[in-house]
Amino acid sequence: MMLFPYRSGYPSCQKCPEICVPQVIHRHLNPKFRQFRPMGVLDLNWLPVGSNCSHNQDFDPPAHSPPRDKSSQHLHLNLASPLVIWEGCNLLAQRGDIPWIWEGDRWTYRKPVKRGRGELQFWLQGDNQDPTSHSNIAEFDIRSACLHLIYAAKATQLPDPTQGVFSLSDRDLADYFGLQRRRDLSQHDKLTLLERLVREVSRLRVAIHWLQQGDIPAFEEAEHPLWELVQFEHHPPQGSQPHPSGFTLSIRPGPWVEHFLNPQGQQQGRGFYQTTNIEADWIELAFRNWQQHPGMVRSLFWLIFKLRFGRQSPLRVSTFMTIAYGRTRLDRAESDRDSRKRLIRTFERDLELLADAGLMPQFDPKTYPLDIRPLWARLQAIPDDPDDPSGIWTSDSEGDRSLLDFAPRGKWKRLKKARFCGFGPQK
């Protein structure tokens, strides 16, 4: 079960409850002093259409608030969360593990919507034109997905996302990513890195073929940039510095906002307004761990959009691993014992990092029993203040297996069949 504070800016629609579900998840308050209600993990083909259908025309969308609430103990980001943003994040995070195909003399990624009745198509501007090699997306920096999420947050702050342009400086980005605390990088190195990420995200292009949903008619959008780089201005060097002292960039969201981030369209029953809230610390967490724990970063980005209100659908460990590590690495683990051991260790460490970030995995007791869970999860099964502390270890030693025993035989096969009930704050 997914656990998050039950607080949404949009009520559920009673006329089409299967597709109209609450949109906004606020979880920036201390979970120790909040009560949580269960939510489900959504399946891989989930279509995030939201509760903001034409049946709610008399409901005013929530007022815009700053993307980072510095008055709150826990900073949070409100970001656009339609499927087009989710898939853009997946492309930038999973890169070469996404099934790009050579089509129409260029590399293309197709994402079917609702069993092929709709579709998203993605390309890279200036992509590799050689069908015998891979798309340039394989060479992208995974940290570009962090910047993509920052853009998705900034877009929600525009008075009219369909017409507006937002600006960011290098200092703004350094603050989001925690770069100001990096003493191992010079100012020039930081600026070079940030500019490269900006250029990468700006290459992503999309076309949309959307099916009719409820009273909202079908629509199509021809190929357009997901984020249009309107201006990139270098600040002149200061003093004797040979390099620019910084930069300011202006970004215009693509035409997709007309349909998925349009408050007026939502009120008039001709579009959606889809947003969600995440911990601002998750952006910095991903930026800090991209190299040593890329699987954790990839799964974190995926879960950001996965953790929303919806029907029950437990998540298989094999699906989670595919998202986090790619099919190639899983296939290698199947045939090589050492690779399998390393992958299990990496997987369990990545789960621990997610738990530390507030995304505690909820293990299915039937398919994911205690003996195959990570050691840190097994130790959490011990009560904090038992009446008889010694009795726990006495009974543990008298059982067939101890909490501290090594993994049982066949753990890999059992893991592939195991399931998570959800991710969320610990009960």
Secondary structure, 3 states (H helix, E strand, C coil): CEEEECCCCCCCCCCCCCCCCCCCCCCCCCHHHCCEEEECCCCCCCCCCCCCCHHHCCCCCCCCCCCCCCCCCCCEEEEECCHHHHHHHHHHHHHHHCCCEEECCEEEEEEEECCCCEEEEEEECCCCCCCCCCCHHHHCCCCHHHHHHHHHHHHCCCCCCCCCCEEEEHHHHHHHHCHHHCCCCCHHHHHHHHHHHHHHHCCEEEEEEECCECCECCEEEEEEECEEEEEEEEECCCCCCCCCCEEEEEEEECCCHHHHECHHHHHCCCCCECEEEEECHHHHHHHHHCCCCHHHHHHHHHHHHHCCCCCCCCEEHHHHHHHHHCHHHHHHHHHCHHHHHHHHHHHHHHHHHHHHCCCEEEECCCCCCHHHCCHHHHHCCCCCCCCCHHHHHHHHHHCCCCCCCCCCCCHHHHHHHCEEEEEECCC
